Structures are given as C-alpha cells and as structure tokens.
Amino acid sequence: AVLLEAGLKVAEVPGWQGRGRAEMGTVLGVMVHHTAGPRVGNMASLGTLVQGRSDLAGPLSQLGLGRDGTWYVIAAGRANHAGAGAWKGVEAGNSHFIGIECENTGKDDDLPWPPIQMQALRQGVAALLVHAGRGAEWCVGHKEFALPVGRKSDPLFEMATFRGEVA
C-alpha cells in the first residue's frame, strides 16, 4: 500500500502475505541490495528471491525492484537478506530492515543502472522510510552493513549520495 500510495508500479507475488522466515521485529529501515542475477530480463531473479538458493532458504528479501521500476512484493515476514553486520547499532538486520533486491548483475560493466529503476528506488525508499517514521540515514547498503568490512559490494552505487537524494 505504501508503494502504491507513492504512485509506484507494484506487482504482488502470489503468496507474499504468508511468506517469511518468521515475524519481523520493529522496522527501523531498509537495506538495498543487487541481485547479482542475469544481465537480461526485468526481474529475472524473482524465483530465487522467493525460493532461495541451495545455501540459503528463501525468501531472500521482502521486495524486489525490476529494471523497469516495478516493485515486486515478495514477503511480509522476515527474509534472509542481511547476514552478519551492523548499522547504527542494529545487528539483527533481517529482523529490523526491509530487504530490497534490485535486479542488477553487480558487475562494474552493468553501470549505470536504468534511470527509471533508480527513480523508483529513490521514491520507494523515501516512502517506506516516511511510513516507518525514519530518516534517510536508515537506508543502508548491504556493503555498509555487512561484516567483516568488504564482505559485500552491493549495491554498486554510492550510498551517501543516494541517501541525500532520498532525503
């Protein structure tokens, strides 16, 4: 509802209402990822985000963002997206951050991201944070949260600049 009210294109993945690893805790912010999926396709990684991988059970995020700016609602419950890390003293990333997986290969030659995808990401993150009563500083990149430092590279864009645009 928050994304729709923000004027964004939203697609509900069947079963999202009951999907999750457990209940979420208090939502304190959002965590931005890239899928490291294929170079082609709007949301080619959707099946993996829903079902998981052989080494990590799904769902792998609550939300997906296609290259065309469509938001995919994947799960209402906790998702396996954060791993070990910390942001602003919060270590339980899966419980307190909404995971957003943006379709992108995660390779330097897949830059820049489509402008329509980035605009939808800025607008959606801003709407989610306003709804949660949080400022733009509660938008964290997986690369900023993950420990040890350098364990993750996603997303490839500069997060401080992105937070400024979200604010």
Phi, psi and chi 1 to 4 in degrees:
 res  aa     phi    psi   chi1   chi2   chi3   chi4
   1 ALA       -  -39.3      -      -      -      -
   2 VAL   -61.4  -44.5  170.3      -      -      -
   3 LEU   -68.9  -40.2  -63.2  170.4      -      -
   4 LEU   -62.7  -43.3  -75.1  170.7      -      -
   5 GLU   -63.7  -24.6  -71.4  172.5   15.5      -
   6 ALA   -82.9    1.8      -      -      -      -
   7 GLY    82.1   19.7      -      -      -      -
   8 LEU   -95.4  157.3  -64.7  160.9      -      -
   9 LYS   -81.8  126.4 -174.2  176.5  174.3 -176.5
  10 VAL  -128.9  135.9  175.4      -      -      -
  11 ALA  -122.9  124.9      -      -      -      -
  12 GLU   -88.7  126.4  -64.0  179.8    9.6      -
  13 VAL   -82.1  123.6  177.3      -      -      -
  14 PRO   -49.1  132.7  -27.8   35.9      -      -
  15 GLY    89.4    3.0      -      -      -      -
  16 TRP   -59.9  -34.1   72.5  -92.6      -      -
  17 GLN   -60.4  -33.1  -62.3   93.6  -27.1      -
  18 GLY  -105.7    7.3      -      -      -      -
  19 ARG   -93.6  133.8 -170.9  174.0  -66.0  119.1
  20 GLY   160.6  161.5      -      -      -      -
  21 ARG   -80.9  -23.0  -56.0  -64.9  -55.5  157.1
  22 ALA   179.4 -173.3      -      -      -      -
  23 GLU   -72.4  147.0  -69.4  -65.7  -40.5      -
  24 MET   -74.5  153.6  -74.0  -72.9  -66.9      -
  25 GLY   -84.8 -162.2      -      -      -      -
  26 THR   -66.1  127.3  -58.7      -      -      -
  27 VAL   -75.2  119.1  173.8      -      -      -
  28 LEU  -104.7  -16.4  -59.9  176.2      -      -
  29 GLY   179.6 -165.8      -      -      -      -
  30 VAL  -127.8  149.4  -61.7      -      -      -
  31 MET  -121.8  126.5 -171.5  176.6  -58.9      -
  32 VAL   -98.6  132.9 -179.7      -      -      -
  33 HIS  -130.0  166.8  -53.5  -99.8      -      -
  34 HIS  -115.3  153.8   61.0 -121.8      -      -
  35 THR   -74.6  -24.9   60.7      -      -      -
  36 ALA    59.3   31.1      -      -      -      -
  37 GLY   -90.8 -164.9      -      -      -      -
  38 PRO   -67.2  159.4    8.2   -9.5      -      -
  39 ARG   -73.6  -23.9 -176.8  172.2  -58.7  -77.2
  40 VAL  -112.7  154.2  -63.8      -      -      -
  41 GLY   102.8  144.3      -      -      -      -
  42 ASN   -71.0  -48.3 -175.9   52.6      -      -
  43 MET  -142.0   57.1 -165.6   70.9 -132.6      -
  44 ALA   -64.3  -20.5      -      -      -      -
  45 SER   -90.4    4.7  -59.0      -      -      -
  46 LEU   -56.3  -45.8 -174.9   59.5      -      -
  47 GLY   -58.1  -41.7      -      -      -      -
  48 THR   -66.4  -39.9  -58.1      -      -      -
  49 LEU   -63.6  -36.0  -62.3  177.8      -      -
  50 VAL   -76.3  -50.6  171.1      -      -      -
  51 GLN   -89.3  -23.2  -62.2  163.2   13.9      -
  52 GLY    90.2 -169.3      -      -      -      -
  53 ARG  -124.1  174.5  -49.3 -180.0  -51.7 -109.8
  54 SER   -61.7  -28.2   62.1      -      -      -
  55 ASP  -100.1   -2.0   64.0  -31.2      -      -
  56 LEU  -155.5  118.6 -171.8   61.3      -      -
  57 ALA   -68.5  145.9      -      -      -      -
  58 GLY   -82.2  170.3      -      -      -      -
  59 PRO   -73.8  152.8   28.1  -33.0      -      -
  60 LEU   -97.7   -2.0  -58.2 -176.3      -      -
  61 SER  -169.0  163.4   64.4      -      -      -
  62 GLN   -83.8  -31.6  -74.8   85.1    9.2      -
  63 LEU  -133.2  146.2  -61.7  167.3      -      -
  64 GLY  -119.5  152.3      -      -      -      -
  65 LEU  -129.5  114.7 -178.4   60.5      -      -
  66 GLY   -73.6  164.8      -      -      -      -
  67 ARG   -64.5  -22.3  -71.8 -177.8  168.8  103.3
  68 ASP   -91.0    7.0   73.2  -12.0      -      -
  69 GLY    88.9    5.5      -      -      -      -
  70 THR   -78.9  131.3  -60.0      -      -      -
  71 TRP   -90.1  131.8  -74.8   88.2      -      -
  72 TYR  -109.5  120.0  -68.9   82.9      -      -
  73 VAL   -86.8  112.8 -178.0      -      -      -
  74 ILE  -102.0  -43.3  -64.5  167.1      -      -
  75 ALA  -150.5  145.5      -      -      -      -
  76 ALA   -95.1  -23.9      -      -      -      -
  77 GLY   -94.9 -171.6      -      -      -      -
  78 ARG   -63.9  142.6 -166.2  168.7   66.6 -143.8
  79 ALA  -123.1  154.0      -      -      -      -
  80 ASN   -87.2   81.9  -74.3  -29.2      -      -
  81 HIS  -124.7  -25.1   67.3   89.6      -      -
  82 ALA   -89.6  -48.3      -      -      -      -
  83 GLY    71.2 -166.7      -      -      -      -
  84 ALA   -70.1  135.3      -      -      -      -
  85 GLY   168.7 -170.2      -      -      -      -
  86 ALA  -160.9  146.7      -      -      -      -
  87 TRP  -149.4  121.6 -177.7 -105.8      -      -
  88 LYS    52.0   39.3  -60.5 -161.0  169.5  -66.2
  89 GLY    83.7   -3.0      -      -      -      -
  90 VAL   -94.7  120.2  177.8      -      -      -
  91 GLU  -103.3  -20.8  -65.2  178.3   -2.5      -
  92 ALA   -89.6   71.8      -      -      -      -
  93 GLY   -62.1  -39.5      -      -      -      -
  94 ASN   -64.7  -30.4  -70.8  -22.8      -      -
  95 SER   -85.8  -25.6  -62.9      -      -      -
  96 HIS  -121.1   -2.3  -64.0  -66.4      -      -
  97 PHE  -125.2  133.0  -70.4   90.5      -      -
  98 ILE   -74.6  123.7  -65.2  171.3      -      -
  99 GLY   -85.1  128.2      -      -      -      -
 100 ILE  -118.8  115.2  -57.8  168.1      -      -
 101 GLU  -101.7  113.9  -75.0  -82.0   -1.3      -
 102 CYS   -95.1  131.3  -54.8      -      -      -
 103 GLU   -66.7  115.2 -168.0   67.1   63.9      -
 104 ASN  -169.3  144.8 -174.7  -84.3      -      -
 105 THR   -68.2  -25.1   64.9      -      -      -
 106 GLY    79.7   18.5      -      -      -      -
 107 LYS  -111.1  146.7  -62.8  179.1  179.8  172.7
 108 ASP   -56.0  -29.3  -71.7  -26.6      -      -
 109 ASP   -83.1    5.5   62.9   -6.8      -      -
 110 ASP  -104.8   29.7 -159.9   10.7      -      -
 111 LEU  -111.0  154.2  -64.9  172.1      -      -
 112 PRO   -77.4  162.1   31.8  -34.5      -      -
 113 TRP   -68.9  151.8  -71.6   28.0      -      -
 114 PRO   -56.3  132.7  -23.1   33.0      -      -
 115 PRO   -54.6  -38.1  -27.0   35.1      -      -
 116 ILE   -65.7  -34.0 -166.5  167.0      -      -
 117 GLN   -69.7  -44.3 -174.7 -177.4   33.7      -
 118 MET   -65.3  -39.4  -70.9  -57.6  -63.5      -
 119 GLN   -64.9  -42.4  178.0   56.4   34.4      -
 120 ALA   -64.4  -37.1      -      -      -      -
 121 LEU   -65.8  -47.4 -176.2   58.9      -      -
 122 ARG   -58.3  -48.9  -76.4 -171.6  -69.0  -87.2
 123 GLN   -65.7  -43.0 -159.2  173.0  -24.8      -
 124 GLY   -68.2  -44.1      -      -      -      -
 125 VAL   -61.5  -44.3  165.3      -      -      -
 126 ALA   -59.6  -45.2      -      -      -      -
 127 ALA   -63.3  -43.3      -      -      -      -
 128 LEU   -64.0  -41.8  -68.9  165.8      -      -
 129 LEU   -68.5  -40.5  -70.5  172.7      -      -
 130 VAL   -60.2  -45.0  165.9      -      -      -
 131 HIS   -60.1  -37.2 -177.3   74.7      -      -
 132 ALA   -82.0   -4.9      -      -      -      -
 133 GLY    72.5   32.3      -      -      -      -
 134 ARG  -122.3  154.5  -63.4  -71.6  175.3  163.9
 135 GLY   -89.2  174.4      -      -      -      -
 136 ALA   -61.0  -22.2      -      -      -      -
 137 GLU   -66.2  -11.8   70.2  -84.0    9.9      -
 138 TRP   -93.4   14.5  -74.6   94.8      -      -
 139 CYS  -101.3  118.5  172.3      -      -      -
 140 VAL  -123.0  141.3   60.2      -      -      -
 141 GLY   -82.7  147.8      -      -      -      -
 142 HIS   -55.2  -37.4 -163.7 -160.9      -      -
 143 LYS   -63.7  -27.3   63.4 -173.5  174.7 -172.0
 144 GLU   -82.7  -31.9  -62.4  171.8  -56.0      -
 145 PHE   -79.8  -41.4  179.1   86.2      -      -
 146 ALA   -64.0  136.1      -      -      -      -
 147 LEU  -123.3  142.6  -65.8  173.8      -      -
 148 PRO   -67.3  156.2   22.9  -29.2      -      -
 149 VAL   -54.3  133.7  173.4      -      -      -
 150 GLY    93.5   -3.9      -      -      -      -
 151 ARG   -66.7  -32.2 -178.7  173.0   65.8   86.0
 152 LYS  -126.2  152.7  -66.8  -68.9 -177.4  176.6
 153 SER  -117.3   -2.0   64.3      -      -      -
 154 ASP   -93.6  146.2   55.6  -41.7      -      -
 155 PRO   -82.5  166.5   32.5  -35.0      -      -
 156 LEU   -76.1  -14.0  -69.3 -177.3      -      -
 157 PHE   -84.4  164.6   53.4   81.4      -      -
 158 GLU   -75.2  117.7  171.4   55.3   46.2      -
 159 MET   -71.7  -36.9  -73.3  -57.1  -59.8      -
 160 ALA   -61.5  -43.3      -      -      -      -
 161 THR   -62.7  -44.7  -58.8      -      -      -
 162 PHE   -59.8  -45.2  180.0   75.1      -      -
 163 ARG   -60.8  -37.9  -79.4 -170.9  -73.4  -86.3
 164 GLY   -62.0  -39.8      -      -      -      -
 165 GLU   -68.7  -37.1  -65.1  165.6  -10.5      -
 166 VAL   -65.0  -42.3  166.3      -      -      -
 167 ALA   -62.2      -      -      -      -      -
